[in-house]
Amino acid sequence: MRNIVVILFIISVGVSCKTLQHSCAASFSKMSLLTRKEWIIDSVYQNCKGPGTGTLAYVRGGTENVVDLDKVRSIFWDNGQFDTFDASGNYHSYTWNITNKDSTNLTIISESNYTISGKILKLDATHFVFYDSTNNAIDFQKAKD
């Protein structure tokens, strides 16, 4: 009898773990990939008006950058807050939201109501590529180690 109880306990723990694992996987989303991590700029293309257009303006570690974005750091928070340090190292707090069902349209709004709108082109655990349609730029970002 005791062996049966132990076997039933092991089976029930196994089923519970499988159920928990399934619900965790189901809740994994683009939001969880984007939020709660520090993003740094890896490269930026400006004047992008279509496929194959644009000028490389910045590459992390590059020597011929048009702009210096080494100090830029950003964090998207679950509550819609977006914290960033700009190119001069100054802190700013913005708000952000996803504006469509497939979680690709992103809007960022500054303290002065300046709005940046665009599309998430790629998002995984370590890479975030954003087409900034407001400024015609593509930002390639990576999660800071």
N, C-alpha and C positions, 0 to 999 in steps of 0.2 A: 504494500500500500504506500509506504513511504517513497519508494522509487517512482511510483506513478505520480505522486504529488510533485516531486522534483522535476520529472519529465514535463508535466503540464506547466509548471512555472517557467521552465526554460523555453518551451514553445510559446507561452504567452509573452515573455520578454522579447523573443525574436520577432513575433508579430507586431508588438508595440514599436519596436525599433524600426521595422520596415515601414509602418504607418507614419511614424514621425519623420523618417527620411523622405518619404513621398511628399508630405505636406511642406517640408522645408524646401524641397526642390520646386514645388509648385509656386511658392511665394517668391522665389528668386526672380528678379526682374531687372530691367534697365536702370530703374531708380536705385537699386541696391548696388549696381555697378558704378554709378555716378557719384553717389553720396558717401560722406564720411571718410574721404581720403584726400590727401593733398595732391593737386595736379600742378605740374610745371610745364611750361611751353618747351616743346622740342624743336618745332619749326613753324614758320608762318609764311604763307604766300599772300601777297596783296594784289589788288586789281584783277580778281578772278571773276570773269563774266561768263564762263562756260567751260566745258571740258578742255583741258590742255592749255588754258589761259592762266595768266597770273605771273607775278614776279616774286622770286624768293627774296624775302626781306630779312629773315632771321633763321639761323640754325644754331642750336645750343653748342657752344664751344667754337663757333665760327669766328674767323678773323675779318671778314668783309661784310658784316651785317649792316643793313640800312638802319635798323633800330636795335637797341639793346634791351632784351626782355629777360635777362638772367635773373632779375629779382622778382619777376612775376610769379605769384603763388596763389592758388585758388582752392577753396573748399566749398562744395555744395552740401548743404545740410538738409535732412529729412523734412524740416519744418518750413522749407521754402526760402531760407536765408542763404545768401551767397557771400562768403567772405573772401576778400582778395587783397593782395599787396601788389601795387602797380609797379611800373618800370623804375620809378624813383624810390620804391620801398615804402610808399605811403599806404596805410590801411584804408579800405573802403568796405562798407557793408551794403549789399544789394539784396533784391529779392529775385527769385527765379520760379518758373513753372514750365511744365510740359503742356503744350496746347493742343495735342491731338491724341487719338486713341492708340496709335501704334508707337507712341513715345519717341518720336523723332523730331518734332518741332519744339524748339527751346526758346524761351523768352527770358531775358535778364533785364531788370529795371533798376536804374541807379537812384541815389538819394534825390537827385534833381529831376526825376522822371524821364531821363534819357533812356530809350529802349533799344536793346540789341536783340534782334530776332534772327533765327537761323535754323539750321537742320543738323541733327546729329548724323554724321555719315558713318561713323564706326564707334563702337563702344564695347570694350571688354574689360577684364579685370585690371589691365595695365595701360590701355590706350584709349584716348578720347579724341576723335576727329570731328571738328565742328565747322560747318560752313556759315560764316557770319554774313548774312545777306544785307545787313545794315551797312557794313563797311566793305563789302565785296572781298572778304578775306577767308582763307582756310587756315585754321589753327590745328596743328598736330600737338597733342599734349600727352604726357605720360604720367603715371602715378609715381610720386617721389618715393624712392627707396627708403 
